[in-house]
Amino acid sequence: MSVVNVPDILTVEPFEVMRERFINDFFYPHAEKEVGAEVAQLLTTGLRSPNESAALLLDAMILFRQQETRNDNYKYLQNFSETATDSEMIDLVVSRLNLTRQVIQPANNDVFPPIAAVMESDSSLLLRYSLAPYGLATTGTRTGYKFHAMTLGERPLITVYRESESVIIQRFEFTSTEGVIRPKDAEARMLTPNSGEVQIRVLSPVGDGTADQSLLDAVQAYCRRPDLAQESDYITAASADIIPCSIVIDAWEETAPTRLIEREGLNQALNQYAIEQHKLGGEIQRSRIDQIAHNYNAKKLSIISPASDVVCDWFEAPYCQGVTVNVRAN
């Protein structure tokens, strides 16, 4: 089990350190100002004497403050998923709900130099953390299929059997999830109304998103488990249909120093937009490309590609093969 260091911001100051800091930094300067240095020194000595009532009161105040700090830290964690950016801190927080960062691609130590593992992104892990308290017990709903496909292998196999006339056992069997490749996205629909024939479309986290047979088999087997699947459903899995596209624009800038296009920022923003839309039912909209370009000081632009909006159905996902920005002087 990996150990995550607790950040200083969530560490409660030790009792003796907090006590001395209060005396030296707060009490003595205040007492010296109010009653003079000689009396302030006598009062300070009393605070350090275990037999003085003032010292006992100070001890109680420090213990109270420590507990209040712990309570405040816990409250801060409740909305943590909206603000956290440090990966180790995120790992620490999600562990409260027994979540761990998924391994997208295992490390390869058999080559030189060794290839590090590709881990789940912070945004993906925080999304699962936000949804974890509302995790669905079974499939059946569209969201249920999506949830279990995207958390492939996380749920223990649950079986129920009678041990004796008066004892019924519910058994939870956990299996290792190390190296498990999970879908980047998944959607399910009933192919024919009222037929029970449910197809789960799967978007792979690898390459353009085309799911290979091993991933499809794993999703299908997992969602067909007797403790997950609806008895009335016949479940199959298929890869998402990938719609390739590219973003190519000509952008004009003004020659004034403060009106130049932020080239690096524009490229990053367009790439990020393409990554965000790499999902089932995603869209690459020309109006959004236009907006992003103007956010980075484009005076005007011509969108060469895509020629029209890329609008995907529930079983399709756009995949941007590249972003090209040609900057021209206005």
C-alpha atoms as one frame of an Amber mdcrd trajectory, in Angstrom:
protein
   0.000   0.000   0.000   1.381   3.393  -0.969   1.749   6.058   1.696   0.718
   9.612   0.907   2.377  12.369   2.939  -0.103  14.607   4.696   0.406  18.231
   3.574   1.389  20.750   6.249  -1.873  22.604   5.791  -3.772  19.610   7.200
  -1.339  18.892  10.037  -2.466  19.907  13.521   0.323  21.676  15.394   1.667
  19.611  18.346   0.337  20.526  21.804   3.623  21.788  23.289   4.509  23.783
  20.180   1.114  25.478  20.063   1.221  26.184  23.819   4.646  27.848  23.692
   3.734  29.794  20.586   0.685  31.196  22.359   2.738  32.242  25.391   5.647
  33.764  23.466   3.872  35.305  20.489   0.554  36.389  21.978   0.300  36.333
  25.759   3.639  37.861  26.809   3.601  40.795  24.326   0.021  41.609  25.354
   0.760  41.331  29.100   3.918  43.429  28.771   1.946  46.166  27.087  -0.819
  46.114  29.705   1.036  45.566  33.035   4.743  45.984  32.293   7.602  43.573
  31.686   8.143  42.522  35.337   4.547  41.483  35.997   4.243  39.979  32.521
   7.248  37.747  33.263   5.647  36.566  36.539   2.388  35.753  34.768   4.270
  33.902  32.041   6.088  31.816  34.660   2.712  30.928  36.144   1.447  29.706
  32.782   4.370  27.278  32.642   3.748  25.930  36.170   1.552  22.790  36.142
   0.134  23.627  39.598  -1.270  27.012  38.612  -4.958  27.256  37.695  -4.067
  29.576  34.797  -1.804  26.854  33.372  -4.638  24.296  33.550  -6.959  26.726
  31.809  -4.385  27.307  29.074  -3.983  23.533  28.609  -7.731  23.181  28.113
  -7.770  26.072  25.632  -4.949  24.516  23.578  -6.722  21.134  23.472  -9.913
  22.898  22.403  -8.067  24.754  19.649  -6.492  21.535  18.347  -9.891  19.866
  18.090 -11.369  22.910  16.368  -8.527  22.800  13.835  -9.228  19.129  13.088
 -12.923  19.895  12.633 -12.157  22.811  10.308  -9.830  20.654   8.215 -12.564
  18.055   7.807 -15.028  20.718   6.657 -12.546  22.022   4.104 -12.319  18.534
   2.605 -16.032  18.438   1.809 -15.656  20.825  -1.142 -12.111  19.757  -1.896
 -12.935  18.159  -5.255 -13.763  21.593  -6.664 -10.465  23.233  -5.742  -7.706
  20.634  -5.329  -4.840  20.637  -7.808  -2.009  18.768  -6.076  -2.018  15.103
  -7.116  -0.748  13.715  -3.806  -3.318  15.769  -1.932  -6.066  14.469  -4.202
  -4.928  10.881  -3.593  -5.134  11.516   0.142  -8.644  12.927   0.033 -10.216
  10.318  -2.261  -8.825   7.552  -0.048 -11.516   8.551   2.486 -13.995   6.809
   0.168 -11.613   3.897  -0.569 -10.843   5.241  -4.034  -7.417   4.939  -5.617
  -5.971   6.442  -8.768  -6.393   4.061 -11.704  -3.437   2.800 -13.734  -4.240
   3.612 -17.364  -1.114   1.926 -18.732   1.148  -0.208 -16.507   4.821   0.653
 -16.133   7.347  -1.246 -18.226  10.570  -1.897 -16.327  11.849  -4.423 -18.863
  13.102  -1.702 -21.211  15.768   0.975 -20.840  15.071   3.580 -19.846  12.078
   2.227 -17.903   8.676   3.566 -18.947   6.646   4.996 -16.085   3.016   4.042
 -15.641   0.361   6.288 -17.150  -1.974   7.211 -14.304  -5.525   8.510 -14.194
  -5.741  12.299 -14.437  -6.640  14.501 -11.465  -9.872  15.653 -13.136 -11.020
  12.069 -13.770 -10.226  10.973 -10.213 -12.024  13.990  -8.735 -15.071  13.220
 -10.888 -15.209   9.669  -9.528 -14.760  11.048  -6.000 -17.708  13.406  -6.472
 -19.917  10.567  -7.745 -18.771   7.848  -5.342 -21.370   8.506  -2.598 -24.091
   8.092  -5.207 -22.691   4.909  -6.789 -25.391   2.752  -8.365 -25.870  -0.783
  -7.054 -26.927  -2.388 -10.338 -27.295  -1.734 -14.037 -30.680  -1.158 -15.662
 -30.624   2.609 -16.040 -28.461   4.345 -18.630 -26.444   5.914 -15.851 -26.118
   2.540 -14.138 -24.534   0.960 -17.210 -22.247   3.971 -17.638 -21.170   3.911
 -13.989 -20.296   0.218 -13.881 -18.558   0.197 -17.266 -16.354   3.139 -16.262
 -15.523   1.623 -12.837 -14.693  -1.771 -14.314 -13.512  -4.194 -11.623 -13.991
  -1.840  -8.653 -17.035  -3.574  -7.188 -16.494  -6.833  -5.268 -18.381  -9.902
  -6.452 -21.343 -10.280  -4.116 -22.862 -13.709  -3.520 -25.513 -14.870  -1.069
 -25.882 -18.415   0.221 -27.389 -20.279   3.154 -24.889 -21.722   5.594 -27.469
 -23.319   7.831 -31.157 -23.165   8.556 -30.702 -20.015  10.623 -27.698 -18.401
   8.903 -27.545 -16.660   5.501 -24.125 -15.438   4.366 -23.492 -12.447   2.100
 -19.976 -12.795   0.669 -17.847 -10.000  -0.829 -14.962 -11.165  -3.020 -12.443
  -8.465  -3.933 -10.026  -8.898  -6.830  -6.926  -6.922  -7.786  -7.541  -4.031
 -10.175  -3.860  -3.311 -10.851  -3.263  -2.851 -14.548  -6.970  -2.929 -15.419
  -7.743  -0.751 -18.447 -11.061   1.029 -17.962 -13.191   2.867 -20.517 -12.684
   6.591 -20.878 -16.423   6.855 -21.521 -19.391   4.532 -21.964 -23.039   4.813
 -22.943 -25.803   2.211 -23.149 -29.070   2.029 -25.051 -31.734  -0.600 -25.675
 -31.392  -1.403 -29.383 -35.028  -2.408 -29.877 -37.736  -0.997 -27.597 -38.923
  -3.447 -24.919 -36.545  -6.157 -26.175 -34.057  -6.212 -23.305 -31.213  -6.094
 -25.859 -28.846  -3.526 -24.380 -25.663  -2.429 -26.112 -22.887  -0.636 -24.244
 -20.684   1.537 -26.448 -17.169   1.882 -25.068 -14.564   4.615 -25.632 -11.035
   3.436 -24.898  -8.525   5.677 -23.066  -5.887   4.592 -25.582  -5.230   6.161
 -28.988  -8.236   7.500 -30.871 -10.624   5.746 -28.484 -11.303   2.578 -30.467
 -11.880  -0.171 -27.898 -10.056  -3.440 -28.542 -11.686  -6.813 -28.030 -10.106
  -7.424 -24.626 -11.636  -4.235 -23.221 -15.026  -5.033 -24.752 -14.944  -8.566
 -23.332 -14.050  -7.224 -19.883 -16.874  -4.653 -19.895 -19.403  -7.187 -21.144
 -18.424  -9.842 -18.597 -18.428  -7.341 -15.727 -21.816  -5.827 -16.553 -23.326
  -9.307 -17.020 -22.386 -10.354 -13.490 -25.365 -11.729 -11.558 -24.963  -9.117
  -8.814 -24.968  -6.243 -11.351 -27.067  -7.127 -14.391 -30.830  -6.954 -14.642
 -32.294 -10.423 -15.209 -34.353  -9.104 -18.124 -31.386  -7.575 -20.003 -29.167
  -9.162 -22.632 -25.992  -7.071 -22.615 -23.423  -6.708 -25.379 -20.490  -4.313
 -25.744 -19.149  -2.594 -28.850 -16.544   0.054 -29.553 -17.493   3.669 -30.039
 -17.573   4.834 -33.643 -14.699   7.291 -33.959 -15.259  10.430 -36.050 -11.829
  11.809 -37.013 -11.425  15.543 -37.475  -8.859  18.310 -37.200  -8.851  21.959
 -36.214  -7.156  24.279 -38.699  -7.615  28.047 -38.556  -6.149  31.195 -40.052
  -6.126  33.910 -37.396  -5.343  37.588 -37.955  -3.797  39.772 -35.283  -3.278
  43.487 -34.862   0.342  44.622 -34.912   0.064  46.630 -31.683   2.209  45.008
 -28.944  -0.735  44.588 -26.574  -3.002  43.108 -29.254  -0.832  40.253 -30.505
  -2.304  36.765 -30.484  -1.171  34.623 -27.555   0.007  31.785 -29.770   0.903
  29.242 -27.096  -2.237  29.901 -25.081  -4.452  29.632 -28.164  -2.911  26.312
 -29.190  -3.297  24.924 -25.683  -6.909  26.087 -25.409  -7.903  24.527 -28.734
  -6.157  21.274 -27.857  -7.871  21.230 -24.462 -11.255  21.797 -26.110 -10.613
  18.860 -28.447  -9.594  16.644 -25.518 -12.708  17.592 -23.531 -14.956  16.690
 -26.456 -13.309  13.294 -26.989 -16.316  11.542 -25.491 -19.449   9.780 -26.617
 -21.874  12.344 -27.994 -19.125  14.982 -28.100 -19.191  17.993 -30.410 -16.565
  20.153 -32.106 -18.398  23.416 -32.776 -17.103  26.115 -35.100 -18.671  28.792
 -32.895 -16.674  27.515 -29.913 -13.456  27.588 -31.953 -14.290  31.171 -32.922
 -14.867  32.121 -29.293 -11.602  30.564 -28.121  -9.620  32.343 -30.848 -11.090
  35.726 -29.934 -10.319  35.074 -26.265  -6.645  35.036 -27.279  -6.739  38.315
 -29.230  -7.627  37.086 -32.717  -8.970  40.078 -34.674 -10.671  37.842 -37.217
 -10.308  34.254 -38.328 -11.109  31.746 -41.005 -11.952  28.221 -39.856 -10.607
  25.884 -42.510 -11.370  22.675 -40.606 -13.817  21.412 -39.572 -15.877  22.628
 -42.510 -19.021  22.226 -40.391 -19.847  21.353 -36.808 -18.902  17.811 -35.795
 -21.987  16.586 -33.933 -21.832  12.998 -32.702 -24.604  10.594 -31.791 -24.621
   8.720 -28.470 -22.452   5.922 -29.898 -19.954   8.218 -31.662 -16.984  10.228
 -30.409 -14.976  12.941 -32.198 -11.220  12.515 -32.263  -9.093  15.526 -33.151
  -6.000  14.426 -35.050  -4.268  17.772 -34.715  -4.562  21.523 -34.183  -2.977
  24.006 -36.608  -3.062  27.757 -36.053  -1.740  30.018 -38.824  -1.248  33.551
 -37.494  -1.314  36.422 -39.986  -0.865  40.165 -39.611  -4.007  42.205 -40.045
